[in-house]
Amino acid sequence: MGLVTSTWTEPSNTATALLLLGRGTDPASERGVDCPGDLPAPSDPGLVERARAAKAALGTRVFVLGHHYQRDEVIQFADVTGDSFKLAKEAAARPDAEFIVFCGVHFMAESADILTSPAQRVVLPDLAAGCSMADMAVLGQVETAWEQFEDLGIADQIVPVTYMNSSADIKGFVGRNKGVVCTSSNAKRALDWAFEQGSKVFFLPDQHLGRNTAVLEMGLTLDDCVLYDPHKPNGGLTAEQLRDAKMILWRGHCSVHGRFTIESVREVRERVPGVNVLVHPECRHEVVRAADQVGSTEYIIKALEAAPAGSAWAVGTELNLVRRMALAHPDKQIMFLDRAVCYCSTMNRIDLPHLVWALEELVAGRVPNQITVDGDTAHHARVALDQMLALP
């Protein structure tokens, strides 16, 4: 195959695209937390220089973490890039850094606070940078579900497993109930361990990762899985369904990965003969089944880096990452699986003005937007995280 060149086309500046990019607000979904102080204007031509100056003034006192889904304007200032768990571990491995500036979303900053020392302070440049998936599992709802399991006499058979993309409250719940945290790359190991401890798993908060791992990697069937909807009485399930199920999946999903469809896969295969479809396991079950490869964010990056020149790839994950990989590998045809804009809107709340503001506040001796997890929750969340780290 001859050399295939690719040209990246930016999404048009429609109202929807700009909202997805984090410009503007959506009162129905935002956390409603304003940035205190004077936020620099996005049009300020000196923003890059201001960020460099503030970071240089702080020196080794600050350590900046950048998630793979961040904008390029932010990621250029990251000391380390990676997925959420890698970044939290990197923060813990820098005990001399007084400030951890986490360019990611809220649950990631919570994990960093749990894993770092009490002397370190974790800063999230914009408190509105949340995660819709993590917000779909609220502690009160999860505790209500667990009480239902207790009433049915099945709670002692169930091991709770939560995805890293969950709040500290949920990780703490899992730790208190002798469960484990998992990532998208070690979900099978976590589930193997859980089924050694009990006969059922309560998987939070992403139904797709739980279902895909159980069915495609562990040999369970779709009939072994039931979907617990916290907005319906008894989760929308009968006592018999809960007693028979092996996987009780929480009704949560990623708003980015959940929008890829089987039609997206079919369309790109018709449009680009020989294309390789590579998707994240947070995608819907039918999309994952139709893909050529499936894996975590780190897996996707490594697969694209190792791909031969001239190969074509349609990637089902967040658009910032796909764009970055396409520009980094012009000898390969790397494209977004869907034709529609699919930025992570909350991740994109972290922009250069917010980063500059946070760094300059630290230079001035003020700690903005510090993320703290209370001691009891942090302790039990750490139990669940440590259990993950102890997986074979």
C-alpha positions as a Markdown table, in Angstrom:
| # | Residue | x | y | z |
|---|---|---|---|---|
| 1 | Met | 0.0 | 0.0 | 0.0 |
| 2 | Gly | 1.3 | 3.4 | -0.9 |
| 3 | Leu | 1.7 | 6.3 | 1.5 |
| 4 | Val | -1.6 | 7.6 | 2.8 |
| 5 | Thr | -1.7 | 11.2 | 3.9 |
| 6 | Ser | -4.3 | 12.6 | 6.3 |
| 7 | Thr | -5.5 | 16.1 | 6.8 |
| 8 | Trp | -7.1 | 17.1 | 10.1 |
| 9 | Thr | -10.2 | 19.3 | 9.8 |
| 10 | Glu | -11.2 | 21.2 | 12.9 |
| 11 | Pro | -14.9 | 21.1 | 13.8 |
| 12 | Ser | -16.9 | 24.2 | 12.7 |
| 13 | Asn | -17.6 | 26.9 | 15.4 |
| 14 | Thr | -21.2 | 26.1 | 15.8 |
| 15 | Ala | -22.9 | 26.8 | 19.1 |
| 16 | Thr | -22.9 | 23.1 | 20.0 |
| 17 | Ala | -19.2 | 22.7 | 19.1 |
| 18 | Leu | -18.2 | 25.7 | 21.2 |
| 19 | Leu | -20.2 | 24.4 | 24.2 |
| 20 | Leu | -18.5 | 21.0 | 23.8 |
| 21 | Leu | -15.2 | 22.8 | 23.8 |
| 22 | Gly | -16.0 | 24.3 | 27.1 |
| 23 | Arg | -16.9 | 27.7 | 25.9 |
| 24 | Gly | -20.2 | 28.9 | 27.3 |
| 25 | Thr | -22.3 | 27.2 | 29.9 |
| 26 | Asp | -25.1 | 24.8 | 30.2 |
| 27 | Pro | -27.1 | 25.6 | 33.4 |
| 28 | Ala | -28.9 | 22.2 | 33.2 |
| 29 | Ser | -25.6 | 20.3 | 33.6 |
| 30 | Glu | -22.9 | 22.5 | 35.1 |
| 31 | Arg | -21.9 | 22.2 | 38.7 |
| 32 | Gly | -22.6 | 25.9 | 39.1 |
| 33 | Val | -19.1 | 26.6 | 40.5 |
| 34 | Asp | -17.7 | 29.9 | 39.4 |
| 35 | Cys | -14.0 | 30.6 | 39.1 |
| 36 | Pro | -13.1 | 33.1 | 41.9 |
| 37 | Gly | -10.8 | 36.0 | 41.0 |
| 38 | Asp | -9.9 | 37.5 | 37.7 |
| 39 | Leu | -9.8 | 34.9 | 34.9 |
| 40 | Pro | -7.6 | 35.9 | 32.0 |
| 41 | Ala | -9.3 | 36.4 | 28.7 |
| 42 | Pro | -8.9 | 33.6 | 26.2 |
| 43 | Ser | -7.8 | 36.2 | 23.7 |
| 44 | Asp | -4.9 | 37.4 | 25.8 |
| 45 | Pro | -1.9 | 36.9 | 23.5 |
| 46 | Gly | 0.4 | 36.6 | 26.5 |
| 47 | Leu | -1.2 | 33.5 | 28.1 |
| 48 | Val | 1.5 | 31.1 | 27.0 |
| 49 | Glu | 4.2 | 33.3 | 28.3 |
| 50 | Arg | 2.3 | 33.9 | 31.6 |
| 51 | Ala | 2.0 | 30.1 | 32.1 |
| 52 | Arg | 5.7 | 29.6 | 31.4 |
| 53 | Ala | 6.6 | 32.4 | 33.8 |
| 54 | Ala | 4.3 | 31.2 | 36.6 |
| 55 | Lys | 5.5 | 27.6 | 36.3 |
| 56 | Ala | 9.1 | 28.7 | 36.3 |
| 57 | Ala | 8.6 | 30.8 | 39.4 |
| 58 | Leu | 7.1 | 27.8 | 41.2 |
| 59 | Gly | 9.9 | 25.5 | 40.1 |
| 60 | Thr | 9.8 | 22.1 | 41.8 |
| 61 | Arg | 7.1 | 23.2 | 44.2 |
| 62 | Val | 4.5 | 22.4 | 41.4 |
| 63 | Phe | 3.9 | 19.3 | 39.4 |
| 64 | Val | 1.4 | 19.6 | 36.5 |
| 65 | Leu | -0.5 | 16.5 | 35.4 |
| 66 | Gly | -2.3 | 16.4 | 32.0 |
| 67 | His | -4.8 | 13.8 | 31.0 |
| 68 | His | -4.7 | 12.5 | 27.5 |
| 69 | Tyr | -8.1 | 14.1 | 26.7 |
| 70 | Gln | -6.9 | 17.6 | 27.5 |
| 71 | Arg | -6.5 | 20.4 | 24.9 |
| 72 | Asp | -3.1 | 20.9 | 23.3 |
| 73 | Glu | -2.9 | 24.4 | 24.8 |
| 74 | Val | -2.9 | 22.8 | 28.3 |
| 75 | Ile | -1.1 | 19.6 | 27.6 |
| 76 | Gln | 2.0 | 21.5 | 26.5 |
| 77 | Phe | 2.6 | 22.5 | 30.2 |
| 78 | Ala | 2.1 | 19.0 | 31.7 |
| 79 | Asp | 5.1 | 17.5 | 33.4 |
| 80 | Val | 3.5 | 14.1 | 32.8 |
| 81 | Thr | 0.7 | 12.9 | 30.6 |
| 82 | Gly | -1.4 | 9.8 | 30.9 |
| 83 | Asp | -4.7 | 8.2 | 32.0 |
| 84 | Ser | -6.3 | 8.9 | 35.3 |
| 85 | Phe | -4.6 | 6.2 | 37.4 |
| 86 | Lys | -1.2 | 6.7 | 35.9 |
| 87 | Leu | -1.4 | 10.4 | 36.7 |
| 88 | Ala | -2.5 | 9.8 | 40.3 |
| 89 | Lys | 0.4 | 7.4 | 40.8 |
| 90 | Glu | 2.8 | 9.9 | 39.3 |
| 91 | Ala | 1.6 | 12.5 | 41.8 |
| 92 | Ala | 2.2 | 10.1 | 44.7 |
| 93 | Ala | 5.7 | 9.5 | 43.3 |
| 94 | Arg | 6.6 | 13.2 | 43.6 |
| 95 | Pro | 6.4 | 13.7 | 47.5 |
| 96 | Asp | 8.6 | 16.9 | 47.2 |
| 97 | Ala | 6.0 | 18.6 | 45.0 |
| 98 | Glu | 4.0 | 20.9 | 47.3 |
| 99 | Phe | 1.3 | 21.5 | 44.7 |
| 100 | Ile | -0.2 | 19.0 | 42.3 |
| 101 | Val | -2.1 | 20.9 | 39.5 |
| 102 | Phe | -4.4 | 18.2 | 37.9 |
| 103 | Cys | -5.5 | 19.1 | 34.4 |
| 104 | Gly | -8.2 | 16.5 | 34.3 |
| 105 | Val | -11.6 | 16.1 | 36.0 |
| 106 | His | -12.8 | 16.0 | 39.6 |
| 107 | Phe | -12.6 | 12.3 | 40.3 |
| 108 | Met | -9.1 | 12.2 | 39.1 |
| 109 | Ala | -8.0 | 15.0 | 41.4 |
| 110 | Glu | -9.8 | 13.1 | 44.3 |
| 111 | Ser | -7.7 | 10.0 | 43.5 |
| 112 | Ala | -4.5 | 12.1 | 43.5 |
| 113 | Asp | -5.5 | 13.6 | 46.9 |
| 114 | Ile | -6.1 | 10.1 | 48.3 |
| 115 | Leu | -2.7 | 8.8 | 47.1 |
| 116 | Thr | -0.5 | 11.8 | 47.9 |
| 117 | Ser | 0.7 | 12.8 | 51.3 |
| 118 | Pro | -1.2 | 15.2 | 53.6 |
| 119 | Ala | 1.5 | 17.9 | 53.0 |
| 120 | Gln | 0.7 | 18.0 | 49.3 |
| 121 | Arg | -2.2 | 20.0 | 48.0 |
| 122 | Val | -4.1 | 19.0 | 44.8 |
| 123 | Val | -5.5 | 21.8 | 42.7 |
| 124 | Leu | -8.2 | 21.5 | 39.9 |
| 125 | Pro | -8.0 | 24.6 | 37.7 |
| 126 | Asp | -11.8 | 24.6 | 37.1 |
| 127 | Leu | -14.1 | 23.0 | 39.6 |
| 128 | Ala | -16.7 | 22.6 | 36.9 |
| 129 | Ala | -14.5 | 19.9 | 35.3 |
| 130 | Gly | -16.5 | 16.9 | 36.4 |
| 131 | Cys | -17.3 | 13.6 | 34.8 |
| 132 | Ser | -20.8 | 12.7 | 33.7 |
| 133 | Met | -20.2 | 9.0 | 34.2 |
| 134 | Ala | -18.9 | 9.4 | 37.7 |
| 135 | Asp | -21.8 | 11.6 | 38.6 |
| 136 | Met | -24.2 | 8.9 | 37.5 |
| 137 | Ala | -23.4 | 6.9 | 40.6 |
| 138 | Val | -24.4 | 8.8 | 43.7 |
| 139 | Leu | -23.5 | 7.4 | 47.1 |
| 140 | Gly | -27.1 | 7.5 | 48.5 |
| 141 | Gln | -28.4 | 5.6 | 45.5 |
| 142 | Val | -25.7 | 3.0 | 45.7 |
| 143 | Glu | -26.3 | 2.5 | 49.4 |
| 144 | Thr | -30.0 | 2.1 | 48.7 |
| 145 | Ala | -29.2 | -0.6 | 46.1 |
| 146 | Trp | -27.0 | -2.4 | 48.6 |
| 147 | Glu | -29.7 | -2.3 | 51.3 |
| 148 | Gln | -32.0 | -4.0 | 48.7 |
| 149 | Phe | -29.4 | -6.7 | 48.2 |
| 150 | Glu | -29.2 | -7.2 | 52.0 |
| 151 | Asp | -33.0 | -7.5 | 52.2 |
| 152 | Leu | -32.9 | -10.2 | 49.5 |
| 153 | Gly | -30.2 | -12.0 | 51.4 |
| 154 | Ile | -27.7 | -11.9 | 48.5 |
| 155 | Ala | -25.4 | -9.1 | 49.7 |
| 156 | Asp | -22.9 | -11.6 | 51.2 |
| 157 | Gln | -22.5 | -13.2 | 47.8 |
| 158 | Ile | -21.8 | -9.9 | 46.0 |
| 159 | Val | -18.4 | -8.2 | 45.6 |
| 160 | Pro | -18.5 | -4.5 | 44.6 |
| 161 | Val | -16.1 | -3.4 | 41.8 |
| 162 | Thr | -15.9 | 0.2 | 40.8 |
| 163 | Tyr | -14.2 | 1.7 | 37.8 |
| 164 | Met | -11.5 | 4.2 | 38.4 |
| 165 | Asn | -13.9 | 6.8 | 36.8 |
| 166 | Ser | -15.9 | 7.1 | 40.0 |
| 167 | Ser | -16.1 | 9.5 | 42.9 |
| 168 | Ala | -14.1 | 9.1 | 46.1 |
| 169 | Asp | -17.5 | 8.4 | 47.9 |
| 170 | Ile | -18.1 | 5.4 | 45.6 |
| 171 | Lys | -14.5 | 4.1 | 46.0 |
| 172 | Gly | -14.9 | 4.4 | 49.8 |
| 173 | Phe | -18.2 | 2.4 | 49.6 |
| 174 | Val | -16.4 | -0.3 | 47.7 |
| 175 | Gly | -13.5 | -0.4 | 50.1 |
| 176 | Arg | -15.9 | -0.6 | 53.1 |
| 177 | Asn | -17.6 | -3.6 | 51.4 |
| 178 | Lys | -14.5 | -5.5 | 50.6 |
| 179 | Gly | -14.4 | -4.7 | 46.9 |
| 180 | Val | -11.8 | -3.4 | 44.5 |
| 181 | Val | -11.2 | -0.6 | 42.0 |
| 182 | Cys | -10.3 | -1.4 | 38.4 |
| 183 | Thr | -9.1 | 0.4 | 35.3 |
| 184 | Ser | -10.0 | -0.3 | 31.7 |
| 185 | Ser | -6.8 | -2.2 | 31.3 |
| 186 | Asn | -7.1 | -4.5 | 34.4 |
| 187 | Ala | -10.8 | -4.9 | 34.6 |
| 188 | Lys | -10.6 | -8.7 | 33.8 |
| 189 | Arg | -8.1 | -9.2 | 36.5 |
| 190 | Ala | -10.3 | -7.3 | 39.0 |
| 191 | Leu | -13.3 | -9.4 | 38.0 |
| 192 | Asp | -11.4 | -12.6 | 38.2 |
| 193 | Trp | -10.4 | -11.7 | 41.8 |
| 194 | Ala | -14.0 | -10.6 | 42.6 |
| 195 | Phe | -15.5 | -13.9 | 41.5 |
| 196 | Glu | -12.9 | -15.7 | 43.6 |
| 197 | Gln | -14.4 | -13.9 | 46.6 |
| 198 | Gly | -18.1 | -14.2 | 45.8 |
| 199 | Ser | -20.5 | -15.5 | 43.2 |
| 200 | Lys | -21.8 | -12.1 | 42.0 |
| 201 | Val | -20.3 | -8.7 | 41.1 |
| 202 | Phe | -21.9 | -5.3 | 41.5 |
| 203 | Phe | -20.1 | -3.2 | 38.9 |
| 204 | Leu | -20.1 | 0.6 | 39.1 |
| 205 | Pro | -20.6 | 3.0 | 37.3 |
| 206 | Asp | -19.9 | 2.1 | 33.7 |
| 207 | Gln | -22.3 | -0.6 | 32.4 |
| 208 | His | -20.4 | -1.0 | 29.1 |
| 209 | Leu | -16.9 | -1.7 | 30.6 |
| 210 | Gly | -18.5 | -4.3 | 33.0 |
| 211 | Arg | -20.6 | -6.0 | 30.3 |
| 212 | Asn | -17.8 | -6.0 | 27.7 |
| 213 | Thr | -15.3 | -7.5 | 30.1 |
| 214 | Ala | -17.6 | -10.1 | 31.5 |
| 215 | Val | -18.9 | -11.3 | 28.1 |
| 216 | Leu | -16.0 | -10.8 | 25.7 |
| 217 | Glu | -13.1 | -11.7 | 28.1 |
| 218 | Met | -14.6 | -13.9 | 30.8 |
| 219 | Gly | -17.1 | -16.1 | 28.9 |
| 220 | Leu | -20.2 | -14.9 | 30.7 |
| 221 | Thr | -23.4 | -14.4 | 28.6 |
| 222 | Leu | -25.5 | -11.3 | 28.2 |
| 223 | Asp | -28.2 | -13.2 | 30.2 |
| 224 | Asp | -25.8 | -13.4 | 33.2 |
| 225 | Cys | -25.8 | -9.5 | 33.3 |
| 226 | Val | -28.7 | -7.3 | 34.5 |
| 227 | Leu | -28.9 | -3.5 | 34.5 |
| 228 | Tyr | -29.7 | -1.8 | 37.7 |
| 229 | Asp | -31.4 | 1.6 | 37.1 |
| 230 | Pro | -31.3 | 3.7 | 40.3 |
| 231 | His | -34.2 | 5.8 | 39.0 |
| 232 | Lys | -36.6 | 2.9 | 39.0 |
| 233 | Pro | -38.1 | 1.1 | 42.0 |
| 234 | Asn | -35.9 | -1.8 | 43.0 |
| 235 | Gly | -33.6 | -0.8 | 40.2 |
| 236 | Gly | -36.2 | -2.0 | 37.7 |
| 237 | Leu | -35.4 | -5.6 | 38.5 |
| 238 | Thr | -37.2 | -8.4 | 40.1 |
| 239 | Ala | -35.9 | -10.4 | 43.1 |
| 240 | Glu | -35.5 | -13.4 | 40.8 |
| 241 | Gln | -33.4 | -11.4 | 38.3 |
| 242 | Leu | -31.1 | -10.2 | 41.0 |
| 243 | Arg | -30.7 | -13.7 | 42.5 |
| 244 | Asp | -30.0 | -15.2 | 39.1 |
| 245 | Ala | -27.6 | -12.5 | 37.9 |
| 246 | Lys | -23.8 | -12.9 | 38.0 |
| 247 | Met | -23.1 | -9.3 | 37.0 |
| 248 | Ile | -25.3 | -6.5 | 38.4 |
| 249 | Leu | -24.4 | -3.5 | 36.2 |
| 250 | Trp | -25.0 | 0.0 | 37.3 |
| 251 | Arg | -26.8 | 2.1 | 34.7 |
| 252 | Gly | -24.0 | 4.5 | 33.9 |
| 253 | His | -22.0 | 5.3 | 30.8 |
| 254 | Cys | -19.4 | 7.7 | 29.3 |
| 255 | Ser | -21.2 | 10.4 | 27.3 |
| 256 | Val | -18.3 | 10.4 | 24.8 |
| 257 | His | -17.8 | 6.7 | 24.2 |
| 258 | Gly | -21.5 | 5.9 | 24.5 |
| 259 | Arg | -22.3 | 7.9 | 21.4 |
| 260 | Phe | -20.4 | 5.7 | 19.0 |
| 261 | Thr | -22.9 | 3.4 | 17.2 |
| 262 | Ile | -22.7 | 0.3 | 15.0 |
| 263 | Glu | -23.8 | 2.6 | 12.1 |
| 264 | Ser | -20.6 | 4.6 | 12.7 |
| 265 | Val | -18.5 | 1.4 | 12.2 |
| 266 | Arg | -20.4 | 0.4 | 9.1 |
| 267 | Glu | -20.2 | 3.8 | 7.6 |
| 268 | Val | -16.4 | 4.1 | 8.0 |
| 269 | Arg | -15.8 | 0.6 | 6.7 |
| 270 | Glu | -17.7 | 1.5 | 3.5 |
| 271 | Arg | -16.0 | 4.8 | 3.2 |
| 272 | Val | -12.4 | 3.6 | 3.9 |
| 273 | Pro | -11.7 | 0.1 | 2.6 |
| 274 | Gly | -9.3 | -1.8 | 4.8 |
| 275 | Val | -9.7 | 0.5 | 7.7 |
| 276 | Asn | -8.9 | -0.8 | 11.2 |
| 277 | Val | -11.5 | 0.1 | 13.8 |
| 278 | Leu | -10.0 | 0.7 | 17.3 |
| 279 | Val | -12.3 | 1.5 | 20.2 |
| 280 | His | -12.3 | 2.0 | 24.0 |
| 281 | Pro | -14.1 | -0.7 | 26.1 |
| 282 | Glu | -16.4 | 2.1 | 27.4 |
| 283 | Cys | -18.1 | 1.9 | 24.0 |
| 284 | Arg | -21.4 | 0.0 | 23.6 |
| 285 | His | -21.3 | -3.8 | 23.4 |
| 286 | Glu | -22.3 | -4.0 | 19.8 |
| 287 | Val | -19.6 | -1.4 | 18.8 |
| 288 | Val | -16.9 | -3.3 | 20.6 |
| 289 | Arg | -18.0 | -6.6 | 19.0 |
| 290 | Ala | -17.8 | -4.9 | 15.5 |
| 291 | Ala | -14.3 | -3.4 | 16.1 |
| 292 | Asp | -11.0 | -4.9 | 15.1 |
| 293 | Gln | -9.3 | -4.0 | 18.3 |
| 294 | Val | -10.4 | -2.7 | 21.7 |
| 295 | Gly | -8.3 | -1.4 | 24.6 |
| 296 | Ser | -7.7 | 1.3 | 27.1 |
| 297 | Thr | -6.4 | 4.8 | 26.3 |
| 298 | Glu | -2.8 | 3.7 | 26.7 |
| 299 | Tyr | -3.5 | 0.6 | 24.6 |
| 300 | Ile | -4.9 | 2.8 | 21.8 |
| 301 | Ile | -1.9 | 5.1 | 21.9 |
| 302 | Lys | 0.6 | 2.2 | 21.7 |
| 303 | Ala | -1.4 | 0.5 | 18.9 |
| 304 | Leu | -1.4 | 3.6 | 16.7 |
| 305 | Glu | 2.3 | 4.2 | 17.4 |
| 306 | Ala | 3.1 | 0.6 | 16.4 |
| 307 | Ala | 0.9 | 0.6 | 13.3 |
| 308 | Pro | 2.6 | 0.4 | 9.9 |
| 309 | Ala | 2.9 | 3.4 | 7.7 |
| 310 | Gly | 0.1 | 3.7 | 5.2 |
| 311 | Ser | -2.4 | 1.9 | 7.4 |
| 312 | Ala | -5.9 | 3.4 | 8.1 |
| 313 | Trp | -7.4 | 3.7 | 11.6 |
| 314 | Ala | -10.9 | 4.8 | 12.7 |
| 315 | Val | -10.6 | 5.4 | 16.5 |
| 316 | Gly | -13.5 | 5.4 | 18.9 |
| 317 | Thr | -12.4 | 7.6 | 21.8 |
| 318 | Glu | -12.2 | 11.3 | 22.8 |
| 319 | Leu | -11.5 | 13.7 | 19.9 |
| 320 | Asn | -8.6 | 15.6 | 21.5 |
| 321 | Leu | -6.6 | 12.4 | 21.7 |
| 322 | Val | -7.5 | 11.2 | 18.2 |
| 323 | Arg | -6.6 | 14.6 | 16.8 |
| 324 | Arg | -3.2 | 14.6 | 18.6 |
| 325 | Met | -2.4 | 11.1 | 17.3 |
| 326 | Ala | -3.4 | 12.0 | 13.7 |
| 327 | Leu | -1.1 | 15.0 | 13.8 |
| 328 | Ala | 1.8 | 13.1 | 15.4 |
| 329 | His | 1.6 | 10.3 | 12.7 |
| 330 | Pro | 1.0 | 11.9 | 9.3 |
| 331 | Asp | 2.3 | 8.7 | 7.6 |
| 332 | Lys | -0.9 | 6.9 | 8.8 |
| 333 | Gln | -4.5 | 7.7 | 8.2 |
| 334 | Ile | -5.9 | 8.2 | 11.7 |
| 335 | Met | -9.5 | 9.4 | 11.8 |
| 336 | Phe | -12.3 | 9.8 | 14.3 |
| 337 | Leu | -14.9 | 7.0 | 14.2 |
| 338 | Asp | -17.9 | 9.3 | 14.1 |
| 339 | Arg | -18.3 | 12.3 | 11.9 |
| 340 | Ala | -19.9 | 14.3 | 14.7 |
| 341 | Val | -18.0 | 16.4 | 17.2 |
| 342 | Cys | -17.3 | 14.4 | 20.3 |
| 343 | Tyr | -15.1 | 16.3 | 22.7 |
| 344 | Cys | -15.4 | 15.6 | 26.4 |
| 345 | Ser | -17.2 | 18.7 | 27.4 |
| 346 | Thr | -16.3 | 18.7 | 31.1 |
| 347 | Met | -12.6 | 17.8 | 30.5 |
| 348 | Asn | -12.5 | 20.7 | 28.1 |
| 349 | Arg | -13.4 | 23.1 | 30.9 |
| 350 | Ile | -9.7 | 23.1 | 31.8 |
| 351 | Asp | -8.4 | 25.6 | 29.3 |
| 352 | Leu | -5.3 | 27.8 | 29.2 |
| 353 | Pro | -6.9 | 30.8 | 31.0 |
| 354 | His | -7.9 | 28.5 | 34.0 |
| 355 | Leu | -4.4 | 27.0 | 34.1 |
| 356 | Val | -2.7 | 30.4 | 34.0 |
| 357 | Trp | -5.1 | 31.6 | 36.8 |
| 358 | Ala | -4.4 | 28.6 | 39.0 |
| 359 | Leu | -0.6 | 28.8 | 38.6 |
| 360 | Glu | -0.5 | 32.6 | 39.2 |
| 361 | Glu | -2.6 | 32.2 | 42.3 |
| 362 | Leu | -0.1 | 29.7 | 43.6 |
| 363 | Val | 2.7 | 32.1 | 42.9 |
| 364 | Ala | 0.8 | 34.8 | 44.9 |
| 365 | Gly | 0.7 | 32.4 | 47.9 |
| 366 | Arg | -3.0 | 31.4 | 47.5 |
| 367 | Val | -4.2 | 27.8 | 46.9 |
| 368 | Pro | -7.2 | 27.9 | 44.5 |
| 369 | Asn | -9.7 | 25.1 | 44.0 |
| 370 | Gln | -8.0 | 22.6 | 46.4 |
| 371 | Ile | -9.5 | 19.2 | 46.2 |
| 372 | Thr | -9.7 | 17.3 | 49.5 |
| 373 | Val | -11.2 | 14.0 | 50.5 |
| 374 | Asp | -12.3 | 13.5 | 54.1 |
| 375 | Gly | -10.2 | 11.1 | 56.1 |
| 376 | Asp | -12.7 | 8.2 | 56.5 |
| 377 | Thr | -13.7 | 8.2 | 52.8 |
| 378 | Ala | -10.0 | 8.4 | 51.8 |
| 379 | His | -9.1 | 5.5 | 54.1 |
| 380 | His | -11.6 | 3.1 | 52.6 |
| 381 | Ala | -11.1 | 4.3 | 49.1 |
| 382 | Arg | -7.4 | 3.6 | 49.6 |
| 383 | Val | -8.3 | 0.1 | 50.8 |
| 384 | Ala | -10.0 | -0.5 | 47.4 |
| 385 | Leu | -7.2 | 1.1 | 45.5 |
| 386 | Asp | -4.6 | -1.0 | 47.4 |
| 387 | Gln | -6.5 | -4.1 | 46.6 |
| 388 | Met | -6.3 | -3.3 | 42.9 |
| 389 | Leu | -2.6 | -2.7 | 43.2 |
| 390 | Ala | -2.3 | -6.2 | 44.9 |
| 391 | Leu | -4.0 | -8.0 | 42.0 |
| 392 | Pro | -1.9 | -10.7 | 40.4 |
